[in-house]
Each structure stands twice: as C-alpha cells, then as structure tokens.
Amino acid sequence: MIKKAVIPAAGWGTRFLPITKAVPKEMLPIIDKPALSYIVEEAVNSGIEEILIIISTNKGAISSYFERNSDLEAFLAEKNKLNDIELIKHTSYGAKIFYTIQEEQLGLGHAVLQAEKFVGNEPFAVLLGDDVYVSKTEPALKQLINAYNEKKSTILGTLEVPDSDTKLYGICIPKDNTSKPIVELKGVVEKPQGKAPSNSAISGRYVLTPRIFELLKNQTRGAGGEIQLTDSILRLMDSEKVYSMDMQGKRYDIGSKIGYIEAIIDFALEREDLSQDLTNLLINKLKD
Ligand code: UTP
C-alpha cells in the first residue's frame, strides 16, 4: 500500500513574479483555498496518510496554512462562527503533514531527493505542487496507485499533449509491443527540443520506488541546468520496469497564468454559491 506522498513546492515560480516573491505559487488561491489544498485533498482521497511538503526557506505561508491557529479559532468561537472554525481546522484533511527545506533550487530531482529520510524503503507518491487535477471518477493519484498495485513498479502519470507542447514536458518513449492503458517504457526525455518520441507527457503525478534516491544522489544536471527527476527515471529503467498511464480527468497547470485563470473559472462554475453570478458576469462581459 502507498501511504506516503511527497509534494515538491520549493520552486521560485518565476512565471508568476512578482507575487511569488512573497507568496509561493502553490499558495495562490483558487477562490478561497490555495492550490496546494486541492492537492493534499487528492492525496488523502487516494489513501495517503503522511505527506512531506518540500519548501524553500521563505515558504512559511505553507506551514501556517496547515497548522492550527488557536488565536483565530478563539476569535471565531467568540463570534459564534462555528462553520468558519470547521473550515480552518480541517485544512490537512486528516493527513499528517511534514516539511523539509530545499536549501537551493537545483531542480525537481533535487527536491525529491530531500524526501529520502521521510520515505525510507517503501514505494511513495509524488504530486507536483502546481498541477491540480479534477476527476469525475477516481482521483488522479488513486488511478496511478491502482496501476502500481498491479505492476509493483514505478508508474508515471501522463497526458497526451499536442506536438507544439512536447518541448515543455518530460516525454515518454514506449516499448514497441506495449499498449494502453498501462504502457511499458523504454525511455523518457526531458523537454525534447526537436521532434518528440511521442505525445505522452509526464504530468505531475508519480508512484516511485525508493531505488530512485540512489540515482538522484549522483544525477548530473540536465535540461535547464537542473537536476531532473526524468533523467534519474531513465536510469532507473536499467534495474526495473517503468510504466506510464494516462490519467482520466482535467488537469490545471496553475504554474501558468492561463491555467490558473481557467482553474478559478471552472471551480467557481462548480460552486452553488458562485455559479449563477459568475455565469451572468461572463455572459455580460462577452457581450461588450
Ligand atoms: P516548475 O519548474 O514548474 O516550478 O517545477 P518553478 O521552477 O517554481 O516555476 P517557474 O518555471 O520558475 O515558474 C514543478 C514543481 O517542482 C517544484 C515547484 O515548486 C513546482 O511545484 N520545484 C521545482 C521544487 O520544489 N524545487 C526546485 O528546485 C524546482
């Protein structure tokens, strides 16, 4: 059973400067909850009990959000705002949340390496702090955990992307005689600049075996001068099978401005208290 998850949230978030100078992008609100909250909720709904969030030195806002705030609880109790107390008490959805600081932003692979002690010798999940999934069936991570339980080997969550976008992702190279839904891989390549080997993009969710840490420790810098998780996953293929699986659901890349705006609109349209007003507002705006 996969019970531990790692959420890397220590990047600089340069695509969202200047706000990310003070607020981590994972804490940007999708209406009234930070993006990170939806990711923690997905992890818990997938059976995860312990979560390590990788933070940078200036990311105190993240721990403040998940910890209890007794002053605020007392203030709300005095005002008899019991619903609000419930809202602020359950921000971690019952998971145990831990934090580790990534001292230098050397890349996603380096961020995951900070989780070695927390993970120990068991398979674990990774959820990127800027990819939010909404699924009408099972949560995206649960879909991957089911696949892990079948194959007992590393699984990368993927989405099909158009040719024009392959240069933005880690891209999978499937083995010749393998087929969907669980695809065995013969390679992966980070942000291919020329023609990509497939359109299957690694998209923010992973189930990894602990062997990855040995490889991350001596991983040389790759694309963008960063220690890339994808490069270590490629080397992992020398010693174990690695699979990919398309996740069912809608993904919001909240690390990009347009993805973030789309998330806010879609989430609001799903909410009873906002849907009608937002619909009217959008119709009126588009008329102008
Ligand atoms: P990104 O490359 O999307 O994040 O990393 P970034 O570097 O913060 O963003 P931009 O491109 O400058 O706008 C994917 C995830 O990995 C984390 C990020 O926080 C994000 O959730 N990450 C990235 C780390 O934790 N540490 C790193 O050194 C790099």
Residues whose N, C-alpha, C, O or C-beta is under 5 A from the ligand:
A	BS01	UTP	P8 A9 A10 G11 W12 G13 T14 R15 F16 I54 E104 Q105 L106 G107 L108 A111 L128 G129 D130 G255
